[in-house]
Amino acid sequence: MSRTPEGPLRRGWTTGACATAALRAALMALWGEGRPERVRITLPRGERPVFAVAEWREGPGWAEAGVVKDAGDDPDVTHGALIRVRAEASGGGVIFAAGEGVGIVTKPGLPVPVGEPAINPVPRRMMRDTVEDMASRLGRAPDVLITVSVPGGAALAGKTWNPRLGIRGGISILGTTGIVRPFSCAAWIASIHRGVDVARADGLTHVAGCTGATSEKVVQGLHDLPDHAMLDMGDFAGGMLKYIAAHPVGRVTLGGGLGKLTKFAQGAGDLHSGRSQVDFPALAARFGVAAVAGANTTAQALDLIGGAYPAWVAEAALAQMRTRLGAGIGADVVVIDRAGTILARA
C-alpha cells in the first residue's frame, strides 16, 4: 500500500463495485429478503468487502438501492457520488440500462459497443454473477433489467476523459479489480489506452500526447487535430508510447513544457516530479556551461544556455520517441514555455 508521512493511504472501491453492491441490495428487496443496512459482495480477486446501503426506493415490480462511493485516499472525481441501481424483471436475461448520469458509448474502440451504457465488462460480469447467484439461491429466474444511475454524473463526466472518448451524458461504471488503489498510475494508463483505441477505431492517423493544458492547446491548433486525437498523457509519456508501439497509428506528436520534456530527452518515461528529475549536471556538461549544474529550474538553465537548449531537447526527445515507437510510426516534438510560445520543434 502507498504511504504518506502520516501513514498508509486508505484504498477505496470502484464505481463497478459500488454498483454491484447496490444491485445486490436492490435484488434482496425485490426478491423478498428485506432491506439490509449493509451488503457483502465478492470482487474478481476474491476479496469480500461490505458496503453500507445509503438509499432505498421501491415500487410495483421494482426495487432500487444506492451506495455512496468511497474512493479512499485517491483523488477520484467520483468520490462521494451516489451509485444507484434499480432492479426489475426483464424480458429475458440480464439487460443493462443507463439511468441519470451514466454515459452512452458513441464511438467505437471502447470495450463496450456503440449505443450501450458505459458500464465496462468487469462490472457487467460482477453484476451478472450477482443476479445468477441470487436467482439460483432463491429459485428465481435470472431475468433482470439493471438500470444504473449516478445523480450529478453528467457534471462529473466533464472532469473525466469521457467526452473526448465519445461517452455522452455521464460517467462510466468502471473497475477491473473492484479496488481503487490510492494515487495509482493504473487508471490513468488505462485511460490513455482507451484514448488510443478510440482514435484507431475512428480511423485517425495522427494523435498527440501533451504534458498539460497549455501544450495541448498549442499542439492541437498547430496540427488542427480533433479532440479525440488528443490523448490525456499527463506524465506518462513512456506508457503512452509503449501502447502506441503495440497499437500503431501513423504519426504521434509529443508536446510539453521545457522541464518535463528535458526529463524525457534525458531518458525518463514517467515525467512526474516525484519520480524523475532533470539532471542539471548533465546539461552543464553537454553545453559546457558550468553554472547550469547548480540551477534549480529549467528556466534558469534556459537563461544560461540560450536557444540551443530547447533545440537540443526537441531533437533528443524525438530520438527517444523513435526508439520507443520503433519503425513505421512518424513522430514530432513541440517544446513550449509557460505562456504557450513554441521554443523548439523537431
MARVEXSE-734061 format. One record per residue (C-alpha): residue number from 1; x, y, z; residue in one letter; chain. Coordinates in steps of 0.001 Angstrom, whole numbers, plus 524288, in hexadecimal, padded with zeros to 5 digits. Each point is the difference from the previous one (the first is absolute). Layout:
% MARVEXSE-734061
PT, k, east, north, up, r, c
PT, NUM, X, Y, Z, A, A
...
//
This chain:
% MARVEXSE-734061
PT, k, east, north, up, r, c
PT, 1, 80000, 80000, 80000, M, A
PT, 2, 8047D, 80DD5, 7FD21, S, A
PT, 3, 80446, 80808, 80B99, R, A
PT, 4, 8007A, 80E2F, 80413, T, A
PT, 5, 8080B, 805C6, 80B18, P, A
PT, 6, 7F3C5, 7FE45, 8085B, E, A
PT, 7, 7FE74, 7F185, 7FCDF, G, A
PT, 8, 7FA04, 7F6F9, 7F5E2, P, A
PT, 9, 7F63D, 8052F, 7F635, L, A
PT, 10, 7F257, 7FA55, 800BA, R, A
PT, 11, 7FB3E, 7F87F, 7F414, R, A
PT, 12, 7F252, 801A2, 7FA9A, G, A
PT, 13, 7F60C, 7F987, 7F723, W, A
PT, 14, 7FD36, 801AD, 7F18D, T, A
PT, 15, 7F30F, 8046D, 7FA6B, T, A
PT, 16, 7FE66, 7F214, 7FB00, G, A
PT, 17, 80150, 7FA54, 80DA8, A, A
PT, 18, 7F666, 809FB, 8056B, C, A
PT, 19, 7F632, 7FD01, 7F53A, A, A
PT, 20, 8011B, 7F178, 802DA, T, A
PT, 21, 7FD75, 80250, 80E6B, A, A
PT, 22, 7F457, 808B1, 7FCE0, A, A
PT, 23, 7FAB0, 7F591, 7F6D3, L, A
PT, 24, 80120, 7F57A, 80A6C, R, A
PT, 25, 7F87A, 80887, 8098D, A, A
PT, 26, 7F58C, 8032E, 7F5D9, A, A
PT, 27, 7FE39, 7F1AE, 7FC9B, L, A
PT, 28, 7FEC2, 7FC6A, 80E5A, M, A
PT, 29, 7F4BF, 80991, 8012F, A, A
PT, 30, 7F9E7, 7FBF2, 7F302, L, A
PT, 31, 800EA, 7F17A, 802E5, W, A
PT, 32, 7FB06, 80041, 80DF3, G, A
PT, 33, 80C3A, 8005C, 80859, E, A
PT, 34, 7FD35, 80D48, 805EB, G, A
PT, 35, 807E1, 80C7B, 8008A, R, A
PT, 36, 80D7D, 7FD51, 805A8, P, A
PT, 37, 807EF, 80B36, 80584, E, A
PT, 38, 80C70, 7F9FB, 7FA88, R, A
PT, 39, 80315, 7F647, 7F529, V, A
PT, 40, 80BF8, 7F7D8, 7FCE2, R, A
PT, 41, 804BC, 7FD46, 7F22E, I, A
PT, 42, 80AFA, 7F7EA, 7FA1C, T, A
PT, 43, 80A10, 80732, 7F7CB, L, A
PT, 44, 80710, 7F9E6, 7F44E, P, A
PT, 45, 80BEF, 7FC56, 80826, R, A
PT, 46, 7F81B, 7FA18, 80B0B, G, A
PT, 47, 7FF78, 80B68, 8099F, E, A
PT, 48, 7F2DC, 80137, 806E3, R, A
PT, 49, 7FDBF, 80E0D, 80453, P, A
PT, 50, 7F3C7, 804FB, 806B3, V, A
PT, 51, 7F8BC, 80C17, 7FB35, F, A
PT, 52, 7F655, 80885, 80758, A, A
PT, 53, 7F312, 80220, 7F90B, V, A
PT, 54, 7FD5F, 80EAA, 7FFAC, A, A
PT, 55, 7F2D5, 80088, 7F936, E, A
PT, 56, 7F3F5, 7F7BE, 7FD3D, W, A
PT, 57, 7F4B9, 8017C, 7F681, R, A
PT, 58, 7F57B, 7F64C, 7FC07, E, A
PT, 59, 7F44B, 7FF87, 7F710, G, A
PT, 60, 7F771, 7F5F7, 7F918, P, A
PT, 61, 80938, 7F5C6, 7FA6D, G, A
PT, 62, 80CA4, 8074C, 802B9, W, A
PT, 63, 8095C, 8033E, 80AF2, A, A
PT, 64, 80B30, 80982, 80066, E, A
PT, 65, 80BA2, 801C6, 8091A, A, A
PT, 66, 80B26, 809A2, 800B7, G, A
PT, 67, 80E06, 7FEF2, 804BA, V, A
PT, 68, 808DB, 80BC8, 80208, V, A
PT, 69, 80D15, 7FE40, 7F966, K, A
PT, 70, 80BA2, 80073, 80913, D, A
PT, 71, 80C8A, 8018C, 7F818, A, A
PT, 72, 80877, 7FF6D, 80C26, G, A
PT, 73, 80B5A, 80983, 7FF45, D, A
PT, 74, 80022, 8003B, 7F125, D, A
PT, 75, 7FCC2, 80D4C, 7F9D6, P, A
PT, 76, 7F4BD, 7FA2D, 7F833, D, A
PT, 77, 7F5BD, 80926, 7FA48, V, A
PT, 78, 7F549, 7F62F, 80331, T, A
PT, 79, 80380, 7FF37, 80E77, H, A
PT, 80, 7F37D, 8025F, 807AD, G, A
PT, 81, 7F714, 7FDBA, 7F461, A, A
PT, 82, 7F394, 7F81D, 80203, L, A
PT, 83, 7FFEB, 7F3D1, 7F780, I, A
PT, 84, 7F1BB, 7FC23, 7FEB3, R, A
PT, 85, 7FB21, 7F346, 7F9FC, V, A
PT, 86, 7F20A, 7FC33, 7FCC8, R, A
PT, 87, 7FC7C, 7F1AB, 7FE13, A, A
PT, 88, 7F3AF, 7FB57, 7F92A, E, A
PT, 89, 7FBF2, 7F470, 7F7B1, A, A
PT, 90, 804F6, 7FFC7, 7F201, S, A
PT, 91, 7FA8F, 7F936, 7F419, G, A
PT, 92, 80B18, 7F62A, 800E9, G, A
PT, 93, 80DC2, 7FFCB, 8057C, G, A
PT, 94, 807B3, 80AEA, 80629, V, A
PT, 95, 7FE79, 80D14, 7F910, I, A
PT, 96, 80747, 80C7E, 80367, F, A
PT, 97, 7FA71, 80DAB, 7FEAD, A, A
PT, 98, 80599, 80D7E, 8028F, A, A
PT, 99, 7F873, 80879, 80956, G, A
PT, 100, 802B5, 80E18, 803BD, E, A
PT, 101, 80E7A, 80359, 7FFE1, G, A
PT, 102, 8050E, 7F397, 7F976, V, A
PT, 103, 80590, 801DA, 7F26D, G, A
PT, 104, 7FD09, 7F993, 7F301, I, A
PT, 105, 80AFC, 7FB71, 7F708, V, A
PT, 106, 7FFCB, 80736, 7F2F2, T, A
PT, 107, 80D4B, 7FC9C, 7FA25, K, A
PT, 108, 805F4, 7F2C8, 7FCA8, P, A
PT, 109, 80C8E, 7FB5F, 8063D, G, A
PT, 110, 7FB55, 7FEE5, 80E18, L, A
PT, 111, 7FDC4, 7F2C0, 80682, P, A
PT, 112, 7F142, 8027F, 7FF50, V, A
PT, 113, 7F8D1, 800DC, 7F2E4, P, A
PT, 114, 7FA9D, 80CBF, 7FA98, V, A
PT, 115, 7F263, 802D7, 8052A, G, A
PT, 116, 80203, 7F89B, 80CAD, E, A
PT, 117, 80085, 805D5, 80DB1, P, A
PT, 118, 80DF3, 80318, 8041D, A, A
PT, 119, 8009C, 7F4BA, 8098A, I, A
PT, 120, 80CCB, 7F8F9, 7FDED, N, A
PT, 121, 80170, 7F139, 7FE45, P, A
PT, 122, 804B6, 7FC89, 80DB7, V, A
PT, 123, 7F519, 8075A, 80717, P, A
PT, 124, 7F652, 7F9B4, 7F6A1, R, A
PT, 125, 80571, 7F2AB, 80355, R, A
PT, 126, 7FF86, 802CD, 80E8E, M, A
PT, 127, 7F1C3, 8041D, 7FF06, M, A
PT, 128, 7FC54, 7F467, 7F783, R, A
PT, 129, 80681, 7F6E1, 809C0, D, A
PT, 130, 7F854, 80662, 80AF3, T, A
PT, 131, 7F31E, 7FE01, 7F8CD, V, A
PT, 132, 80325, 7F1CF, 7FCE4, E, A
PT, 133, 804A4, 7FCED, 80DC3, D, A
PT, 134, 7F41E, 805E9, 8068C, M, A
PT, 135, 7F65E, 7FA9E, 7F608, A, A
PT, 136, 80562, 7F251, 801F1, S, A
PT, 137, 7FF7E, 8011B, 80ECE, R, A
PT, 138, 7F23C, 805A8, 80061, L, A
PT, 139, 7F9F7, 7F824, 7F4E6, G, A
PT, 140, 7FDF7, 80BE3, 7F766, R, A
PT, 141, 801AF, 801D2, 7F157, A, A
PT, 142, 80CC7, 80735, 7FD26, P, A
PT, 143, 7F8CC, 809C4, 7F75D, D, A
PT, 144, 802EE, 80DA0, 80509, V, A
PT, 145, 80058, 80D90, 7FA1F, L, A
PT, 146, 80ACC, 8076B, 80718, I, A
PT, 147, 7FF71, 80ED1, 7FF21, T, A
PT, 148, 80BDF, 806FE, 80590, V, A
PT, 149, 7FEE7, 80E71, 80360, S, A
PT, 150, 80964, 809F0, 805CE, V, A
PT, 151, 7F94A, 80CB1, 803EE, P, A
PT, 152, 808B2, 80B14, 7FB7B, G, A
PT, 153, 807BB, 7F6BE, 7F76A, G, A
PT, 154, 7FECD, 80885, 7F3E3, A, A
PT, 155, 8071F, 80B0D, 806F8, A, A
PT, 156, 80A3C, 7F6AF, 8055C, L, A
PT, 157, 8027D, 7FABD, 7F259, A, A
PT, 158, 804FB, 80D4C, 7FBE0, G, A
PT, 159, 80B83, 7FDDC, 80935, K, A
PT, 160, 80361, 7F2EB, 7F9B9, T, A
PT, 161, 80489, 7FB5A, 7F2A3, W, A
PT, 162, 7F250, 7FB77, 7FC56, N, A
PT, 163, 7FC2D, 80B26, 7F6D1, P, A
PT, 164, 80C89, 7FE3E, 7F83F, R, A
PT, 165, 7FDF3, 7F154, 7FF4F, L, A
PT, 166, 7F258, 801C3, 7FA87, G, A
PT, 167, 7F8B4, 7FC39, 80C67, I, A
PT, 168, 7F46D, 80945, 800AC, R, A
PT, 169, 7F70B, 803A5, 80B21, G, A
PT, 170, 8073D, 7FB6B, 80BF5, G, A
PT, 171, 80ABA, 7F836, 80671, I, A
PT, 172, 80462, 7F217, 7FD90, S, A
PT, 173, 7FE30, 7F4C0, 80973, I, A
PT, 174, 80DE0, 7FB05, 800F1, L, A
PT, 175, 80942, 7F6B4, 806B2, G, A
PT, 176, 80799, 7F3A4, 7FD6F, T, A
PT, 177, 802DA, 7FBCC, 80DFB, T, A
PT, 178, 7F56B, 80786, 8073C, G, A
PT, 179, 80A79, 80700, 807D2, I, A
PT, 180, 80504, 80DE5, 7FE91, V, A
PT, 181, 80E2F, 8007C, 8041B, R, A
PT, 182, 8040C, 80D94, 8048C, P, A
PT, 183, 80757, 8083D, 7F615, F, A
PT, 184, 8017D, 7F438, 7F72B, S, A
PT, 185, 8051E, 80267, 7F242, C, A
PT, 186, 7F7E8, 7F4B6, 7FAE6, A, A
PT, 187, 7F353, 80773, 7FDC5, A, A
PT, 188, 806D6, 80AE1, 7F89A, W, A
PT, 189, 807A2, 7F663, 7F79A, I, A
PT, 190, 7F365, 7F8A0, 7FD20, A, A
PT, 191, 7F9A6, 80CB3, 7FB9C, S, A
PT, 192, 80B5B, 802B0, 7F6CE, I, A
PT, 193, 7FE25, 7F275, 7FA46, H, A
PT, 194, 7F184, 80264, 7FDD5, R, A
PT, 195, 8031A, 80D03, 7F979, G, A
PT, 196, 80921, 7F93A, 7F66A, V, A
PT, 197, 7F5DA, 7F568, 7FD7F, D, A
PT, 198, 7F567, 809F9, 7FCFE, V, A
PT, 199, 808F0, 807BD, 7F6EC, A, A
PT, 200, 803CD, 7F3B5, 7F887, R, A
PT, 201, 7F208, 7FB2E, 7FF09, A, A
PT, 202, 7FC02, 80D30, 7FA65, D, A
PT, 203, 80AA5, 7FF10, 7F5B1, G, A
PT, 204, 8087C, 80B10, 80519, L, A
PT, 205, 80DE5, 7FFA9, 7FAF0, T, A
PT, 206, 8059F, 80AAD, 808BD, H, A
PT, 207, 7FF0E, 800E4, 80EDA, V, A
PT, 208, 806BE, 80891, 80A04, A, A
PT, 209, 803DC, 7FEB1, 80E35, G, A
PT, 210, 802CF, 80C21, 807F4, C, A
PT, 211, 8049A, 80296, 80DBF, T, A
PT, 212, 7F5BD, 80A3E, 80335, G, A
PT, 213, 7F4E4, 808A9, 7FB62, A, A
PT, 214, 8089C, 80AB2, 7FA5B, T, A
PT, 215, 8083C, 7F6F5, 7F799, S, A
PT, 216, 7F3BE, 7F8AE, 7FBDF, E, A
PT, 217, 7F9A2, 80C89, 7FB1B, K, A
PT, 218, 80C34, 803A8, 7F865, V, A
PT, 219, 801C7, 7F291, 7F9D0, V, A
PT, 220, 7F1A6, 7FE5C, 7FCA5, Q, A
PT, 221, 7FFD9, 80D2A, 7F920, G, A
PT, 222, 80CF6, 7FDA5, 7F958, L, A
PT, 223, 7FB92, 7F345, 7F9C2, H, A
PT, 224, 7F144, 802B9, 7FF6A, D, A
PT, 225, 7FD01, 7F366, 80753, L, A
PT, 226, 7F271, 7FBFB, 804C4, P, A
PT, 227, 7FDA5, 7FE91, 80E93, D, A
PT, 228, 8007C, 7F137, 7FFD7, H, A
PT, 229, 80D92, 8005D, 7F9E4, A, A
PT, 230, 80503, 806B2, 80C57, M, A
PT, 231, 80434, 7F589, 809B7, L, A
PT, 232, 7FFF8, 80398, 80E63, D, A
PT, 233, 80E16, 7FBE8, 801B0, M, A
PT, 234, 80314, 807B3, 80C50, G, A
PT, 235, 80D1B, 7FB63, 8052D, D, A
PT, 236, 7FF4E, 7F2A5, 7F999, F, A
PT, 237, 8075D, 8023B, 7F350, A, A
PT, 238, 8068F, 7F2CA, 80095, G, A
PT, 239, 7F346, 7F8C5, 8027D, G, A
PT, 240, 7F93C, 806FB, 7F4CE, M, A
PT, 241, 80AD5, 7FD2E, 7F642, L, A
PT, 242, 80117, 7F1D3, 80440, K, A
PT, 243, 7F192, 7FDE7, 7FD3C, Y, A
PT, 244, 80093, 80707, 7F2F9, I, A
PT, 245, 80BC5, 7F7C3, 7FC09, A, A
PT, 246, 7F778, 7F3F4, 801F2, A, A
PT, 247, 7F3C0, 80675, 7FA46, H, A
PT, 248, 80597, 808A7, 7F53D, P, A
PT, 249, 7FAE7, 80C9E, 7FA61, V, A
PT, 250, 8064D, 8074D, 7F4CE, G, A
PT, 251, 8059D, 80B50, 807AD, R, A
PT, 252, 801BE, 80453, 80E18, V, A
PT, 253, 802C4, 80DC0, 804CF, T, A
PT, 254, 805D5, 801FE, 80D75, L, A
PT, 255, 7FDCE, 80D7A, 805D3, G, A
PT, 256, 80424, 805C2, 80CDF, G, A
PT, 257, 80736, 809D4, 8080B, G, A
PT, 258, 80EA9, 800F7, 80085, L, A
PT, 259, 80154, 7F99B, 80D53, G, A
PT, 260, 7F85D, 7F39B, 7FD89, K, A
PT, 261, 8053E, 7FE39, 7F241, L, A
PT, 262, 80DE0, 801A8, 80518, T, A
PT, 263, 7FD9D, 7F450, 808D5, K, A
PT, 264, 7FA93, 7F85B, 7F485, F, A
PT, 265, 80BA1, 803FA, 7F797, A, A
PT, 266, 808EB, 7FB06, 80AC3, Q, A
PT, 267, 7F93F, 7F2B0, 7FFC8, G, A
PT, 268, 7F4E6, 800D6, 809F2, A, A
PT, 269, 7F320, 7F9C4, 7FC1C, G, A
PT, 270, 7F86A, 80495, 80BFF, D, A
PT, 271, 800E7, 80EC3, 800C6, L, A
PT, 272, 7F9F4, 801FB, 80D76, H, A
PT, 273, 8083C, 80890, 808E7, S, A
PT, 274, 7FFD4, 7F599, 80A87, G, A
PT, 275, 80535, 7F576, 7F6FB, R, A
PT, 276, 809DD, 806D6, 7F727, S, A
PT, 277, 80874, 80C25, 8007C, Q, A
PT, 278, 8076D, 80851, 7F632, V, A
PT, 279, 80E77, 7FC97, 80031, D, A
PT, 280, 805CD, 80DA8, 8006C, F, A
PT, 281, 80E39, 7FB81, 800F2, P, A
PT, 282, 7FDF3, 7F851, 7F36D, A, A
PT, 283, 7FAA3, 80C36, 7F96E, L, A
PT, 284, 80BA5, 807CF, 804D6, A, A
PT, 285, 8094E, 7F610, 7FA3D, A, A
PT, 286, 7F89B, 7FF41, 7F318, R, A
PT, 287, 7FFFD, 80EAB, 7FDAB, F, A
PT, 288, 80CC9, 80350, 806D2, G, A
PT, 289, 7F980, 8098B, 80958, V, A
PT, 290, 80499, 7FC99, 80DA7, A, A
PT, 291, 7F619, 808A8, 806EA, A, A
PT, 292, 7F4DA, 7F7A0, 7FADC, V, A
PT, 293, 80416, 7F51C, 8094D, A, A
PT, 294, 7FAE8, 80840, 80B46, G, A
PT, 295, 7F358, 80452, 7F97C, A, A
PT, 296, 7F33F, 7FDBB, 8072C, N, A
PT, 297, 7F6FC, 800E0, 7F445, T, A
PT, 298, 80063, 7FDF8, 7F15C, T, A
PT, 299, 7FC70, 80E71, 7FE8A, A, A
PT, 300, 80CF6, 80331, 80679, Q, A
PT, 301, 806E6, 7F664, 7F729, A, A
PT, 302, 7F994, 80657, 7F424, L, A
PT, 303, 804CC, 80D6F, 80449, D, A
PT, 304, 80DCC, 7FAA9, 80144, L, A
PT, 305, 8006D, 7F7C1, 7F396, I, A
PT, 306, 7F6EE, 806ED, 7F69E, G, A
PT, 307, 7F87F, 7FABF, 7F464, G, A
PT, 308, 80923, 7F47E, 7FDCE, A, A
PT, 309, 7FA14, 7F9AB, 80C16, Y, A
PT, 310, 7F1C4, 7FE60, 7FB86, P, A
PT, 311, 804CA, 7FC88, 7F25F, A, A
PT, 312, 807D3, 7F4CB, 805CA, W, A
PT, 313, 7F47E, 7FBCD, 80872, V, A
PT, 314, 7F74F, 7FF0C, 7F3F2, A, A
PT, 315, 809EF, 7F7E6, 7F867, E, A
PT, 316, 8036E, 7F731, 80B79, A, A
PT, 317, 7F19E, 7FDFB, 80351, A, A
PT, 318, 7FD65, 7FC6E, 7F1D2, L, A
PT, 319, 80AFE, 7F5F5, 80095, A, A
PT, 320, 7F9C1, 7FA54, 80C58, Q, A
PT, 321, 7F2E1, 7FF40, 7F927, M, A
PT, 322, 805AC, 7F8D8, 7F460, R, A
PT, 323, 806D0, 7F646, 808D8, T, A
PT, 324, 7F38B, 7FD53, 80796, R, A
PT, 325, 7F6D5, 7FFAA, 7F447, L, A
PT, 326, 8087F, 7F841, 7F6AD, G, A
PT, 327, 7FF7F, 800E3, 7F136, A, A
PT, 328, 7F419, 803EB, 7F830, G, A
PT, 329, 7F9F4, 80A21, 80914, I, A
PT, 330, 80264, 80E64, 7FD3D, G, A
PT, 331, 803B6, 808A7, 80B66, A, A
PT, 332, 801E5, 80E41, 80344, D, A
PT, 333, 80275, 8082E, 80C2E, V, A
PT, 334, 7FB40, 80D7D, 803EB, V, A
PT, 335, 8068E, 806E5, 80B7F, V, A
PT, 336, 7F8F4, 80BBA, 805DC, I, A
PT, 337, 801C5, 80993, 80B20, D, A
PT, 338, 7F5FD, 802EC, 80AA9, R, A
PT, 339, 7F97C, 80A54, 7F7AB, A, A
PT, 340, 7FDF3, 7F685, 7F4C5, G, A
PT, 341, 80AAB, 80556, 7F742, T, A
PT, 342, 806BB, 7F59D, 7F7E1, I, A
PT, 343, 80E5D, 7FF41, 803E0, L, A
PT, 344, 8040D, 7F517, 7F6CF, A, A
PT, 345, 7FADE, 7F569, 7F6F0, R, A
PT, 346, 805D9, 7F3A4, 7FA7C, A, A
//
